[in-house]
Amino acid sequence: NYVAIYSQADDRTYVYLHMQHRSPLRQGDAVRAGERVGAVGCTGSCYGTHLHFEVRLARGTEAKPIDPLPLLRRWPQSNASG
């Protein structure tokens, strides 16, 4: 269970894996910052509930992954509550 969200503005794909259930999102749905895309779970090969987050350069899950930590550190803090 995963969801891949492509940002045309950034030319990056943000991938959330091991979700508890399939995301209600479908291809072409718009997503806004702070919007819930699914629930954290433990699916596939894992040993406990966690968020597996990837950032991939370009469109799609086959694109090259990068270390997301430097990018996350530059993002502004959110006041959104889950």
Rosetta constraint file for C-alpha pairs under 8 A:
AtomPair CA 1 CA 17 HARMONIC 6.20 0.50
AtomPair CA 1 CA 18 HARMONIC 5.59 0.50
AtomPair CA 1 CA 19 HARMONIC 5.18 0.50
AtomPair CA 1 CA 20 HARMONIC 7.05 0.50
AtomPair CA 1 CA 21 HARMONIC 6.14 0.50
AtomPair CA 1 CA 22 HARMONIC 5.13 0.50
AtomPair CA 1 CA 23 HARMONIC 7.47 0.50
AtomPair CA 1 CA 43 HARMONIC 6.77 0.50
AtomPair CA 2 CA 15 HARMONIC 7.08 0.50
AtomPair CA 2 CA 16 HARMONIC 5.46 0.50
AtomPair CA 2 CA 17 HARMONIC 4.30 0.50
AtomPair CA 2 CA 18 HARMONIC 6.16 0.50
AtomPair CA 2 CA 19 HARMONIC 5.86 0.50
AtomPair CA 2 CA 22 HARMONIC 6.70 0.50
AtomPair CA 2 CA 23 HARMONIC 7.10 0.50
AtomPair CA 3 CA 15 HARMONIC 5.79 0.50
AtomPair CA 3 CA 16 HARMONIC 5.41 0.50
AtomPair CA 3 CA 17 HARMONIC 6.71 0.50
AtomPair CA 3 CA 22 HARMONIC 7.93 0.50
AtomPair CA 3 CA 23 HARMONIC 6.50 0.50
AtomPair CA 3 CA 25 HARMONIC 7.90 0.50
AtomPair CA 3 CA 37 HARMONIC 7.66 0.50
AtomPair CA 4 CA 13 HARMONIC 6.27 0.50
AtomPair CA 4 CA 14 HARMONIC 5.59 0.50
AtomPair CA 4 CA 15 HARMONIC 4.30 0.50
AtomPair CA 4 CA 16 HARMONIC 6.47 0.50
AtomPair CA 4 CA 60 HARMONIC 7.30 0.50
AtomPair CA 4 CA 61 HARMONIC 6.98 0.50
AtomPair CA 5 CA 13 HARMONIC 5.40 0.50
AtomPair CA 5 CA 14 HARMONIC 5.07 0.50
AtomPair CA 5 CA 15 HARMONIC 6.32 0.50
AtomPair CA 6 CA 11 HARMONIC 7.17 0.50
AtomPair CA 6 CA 12 HARMONIC 5.82 0.50
AtomPair CA 6 CA 13 HARMONIC 4.19 0.50
AtomPair CA 6 CA 14 HARMONIC 6.26 0.50
AtomPair CA 6 CA 59 HARMONIC 6.03 0.50
AtomPair CA 6 CA 60 HARMONIC 7.13 0.50
AtomPair CA 7 CA 11 HARMONIC 5.59 0.50
AtomPair CA 7 CA 12 HARMONIC 5.50 0.50
AtomPair CA 7 CA 13 HARMONIC 6.16 0.50
AtomPair CA 7 CA 14 HARMONIC 7.82 0.50
AtomPair CA 8 CA 12 HARMONIC 7.06 0.50
AtomPair CA 11 CA 57 HARMONIC 6.64 0.50
AtomPair CA 11 CA 58 HARMONIC 4.93 0.50
AtomPair CA 11 CA 59 HARMONIC 6.52 0.50
AtomPair CA 12 CA 55 HARMONIC 6.72 0.50
AtomPair CA 12 CA 56 HARMONIC 5.59 0.50
AtomPair CA 12 CA 57 HARMONIC 4.77 0.50
AtomPair CA 12 CA 58 HARMONIC 4.68 0.50
AtomPair CA 12 CA 59 HARMONIC 6.01 0.50
AtomPair CA 13 CA 55 HARMONIC 5.77 0.50
AtomPair CA 13 CA 56 HARMONIC 5.03 0.50
AtomPair CA 13 CA 57 HARMONIC 6.50 0.50
AtomPair CA 13 CA 58 HARMONIC 6.29 0.50
AtomPair CA 13 CA 59 HARMONIC 5.60 0.50
AtomPair CA 13 CA 60 HARMONIC 6.07 0.50
AtomPair CA 13 CA 61 HARMONIC 7.13 0.50
AtomPair CA 14 CA 53 HARMONIC 7.34 0.50
AtomPair CA 14 CA 54 HARMONIC 5.89 0.50
AtomPair CA 14 CA 55 HARMONIC 4.74 0.50
AtomPair CA 14 CA 56 HARMONIC 6.45 0.50
AtomPair CA 15 CA 53 HARMONIC 5.68 0.50
AtomPair CA 15 CA 54 HARMONIC 4.98 0.50
AtomPair CA 15 CA 55 HARMONIC 6.24 0.50
AtomPair CA 15 CA 56 HARMONIC 7.71 0.50
AtomPair CA 15 CA 61 HARMONIC 7.45 0.50
AtomPair CA 16 CA 51 HARMONIC 6.88 0.50
AtomPair CA 16 CA 52 HARMONIC 5.82 0.50
AtomPair CA 16 CA 53 HARMONIC 4.81 0.50
AtomPair CA 16 CA 54 HARMONIC 6.63 0.50
AtomPair CA 17 CA 51 HARMONIC 6.57 0.50
AtomPair CA 17 CA 52 HARMONIC 5.03 0.50
AtomPair CA 17 CA 53 HARMONIC 6.43 0.50
AtomPair CA 18 CA 40 HARMONIC 6.82 0.50
AtomPair CA 18 CA 41 HARMONIC 5.47 0.50
AtomPair CA 18 CA 42 HARMONIC 5.11 0.50
AtomPair CA 18 CA 43 HARMONIC 4.71 0.50
AtomPair CA 18 CA 44 HARMONIC 6.71 0.50
AtomPair CA 18 CA 46 HARMONIC 7.91 0.50
AtomPair CA 18 CA 49 HARMONIC 7.95 0.50
AtomPair CA 18 CA 50 HARMONIC 7.28 0.50
AtomPair CA 18 CA 51 HARMONIC 6.66 0.50
AtomPair CA 18 CA 52 HARMONIC 6.47 0.50
AtomPair CA 19 CA 23 HARMONIC 7.82 0.50
AtomPair CA 19 CA 38 HARMONIC 6.43 0.50
AtomPair CA 19 CA 39 HARMONIC 5.55 0.50
AtomPair CA 19 CA 40 HARMONIC 4.78 0.50
AtomPair CA 19 CA 41 HARMONIC 4.54 0.50
AtomPair CA 19 CA 42 HARMONIC 6.53 0.50
AtomPair CA 19 CA 43 HARMONIC 6.65 0.50
AtomPair CA 19 CA 51 HARMONIC 7.45 0.50
AtomPair CA 20 CA 38 HARMONIC 7.44 0.50
AtomPair CA 20 CA 39 HARMONIC 5.40 0.50
AtomPair CA 20 CA 40 HARMONIC 5.43 0.50
AtomPair CA 20 CA 41 HARMONIC 3.84 0.50
AtomPair CA 20 CA 42 HARMONIC 6.34 0.50
AtomPair CA 20 CA 43 HARMONIC 6.88 0.50
AtomPair CA 21 CA 38 HARMONIC 7.09 0.50
AtomPair CA 21 CA 39 HARMONIC 6.87 0.50
AtomPair CA 21 CA 41 HARMONIC 7.60 0.50
AtomPair CA 22 CA 38 HARMONIC 7.26 0.50
AtomPair CA 23 CA 37 HARMONIC 6.05 0.50
AtomPair CA 23 CA 38 HARMONIC 5.16 0.50
AtomPair CA 24 CA 37 HARMONIC 7.29 0.50
AtomPair CA 24 CA 38 HARMONIC 7.41 0.50
AtomPair CA 25 CA 29 HARMONIC 6.23 0.50
AtomPair CA 25 CA 37 HARMONIC 6.97 0.50
AtomPair CA 31 CA 35 HARMONIC 6.56 0.50
AtomPair CA 34 CA 78 HARMONIC 7.62 0.50
AtomPair CA 34 CA 80 HARMONIC 5.88 0.50
AtomPair CA 36 CA 82 HARMONIC 7.36 0.50
AtomPair CA 40 CA 49 HARMONIC 6.42 0.50
AtomPair CA 40 CA 50 HARMONIC 5.96 0.50
AtomPair CA 40 CA 51 HARMONIC 5.82 0.50
AtomPair CA 41 CA 48 HARMONIC 7.69 0.50
AtomPair CA 41 CA 49 HARMONIC 4.69 0.50
AtomPair CA 41 CA 50 HARMONIC 6.08 0.50
AtomPair CA 41 CA 51 HARMONIC 7.37 0.50
AtomPair CA 42 CA 46 HARMONIC 5.94 0.50
AtomPair CA 42 CA 47 HARMONIC 7.08 0.50
AtomPair CA 42 CA 48 HARMONIC 5.64 0.50
AtomPair CA 42 CA 49 HARMONIC 4.65 0.50
AtomPair CA 42 CA 50 HARMONIC 6.57 0.50
AtomPair CA 53 CA 68 HARMONIC 8.00 0.50
AtomPair CA 54 CA 65 HARMONIC 6.67 0.50
AtomPair CA 54 CA 66 HARMONIC 7.42 0.50
AtomPair CA 54 CA 67 HARMONIC 7.70 0.50
AtomPair CA 54 CA 68 HARMONIC 6.58 0.50
AtomPair CA 55 CA 65 HARMONIC 5.66 0.50
AtomPair CA 55 CA 66 HARMONIC 5.81 0.50
AtomPair CA 55 CA 67 HARMONIC 7.19 0.50
AtomPair CA 55 CA 68 HARMONIC 5.80 0.50
AtomPair CA 56 CA 60 HARMONIC 7.57 0.50
AtomPair CA 56 CA 61 HARMONIC 6.98 0.50
AtomPair CA 56 CA 63 HARMONIC 5.52 0.50
AtomPair CA 56 CA 64 HARMONIC 5.30 0.50
AtomPair CA 56 CA 65 HARMONIC 4.11 0.50
AtomPair CA 56 CA 66 HARMONIC 5.93 0.50
AtomPair CA 57 CA 63 HARMONIC 5.75 0.50
AtomPair CA 57 CA 64 HARMONIC 5.47 0.50
AtomPair CA 57 CA 65 HARMONIC 6.22 0.50
AtomPair CA 57 CA 66 HARMONIC 7.07 0.50
AtomPair CA 58 CA 63 HARMONIC 5.87 0.50
AtomPair CA 58 CA 64 HARMONIC 7.63 0.50
AtomPair CA 59 CA 63 HARMONIC 6.47 0.50
AtomPair CA 68 CA 72 HARMONIC 6.10 0.50
AtomPair CA 69 CA 73 HARMONIC 6.14 0.50
AtomPair CA 70 CA 74 HARMONIC 6.66 0.50
AtomPair CA 71 CA 75 HARMONIC 6.65 0.50
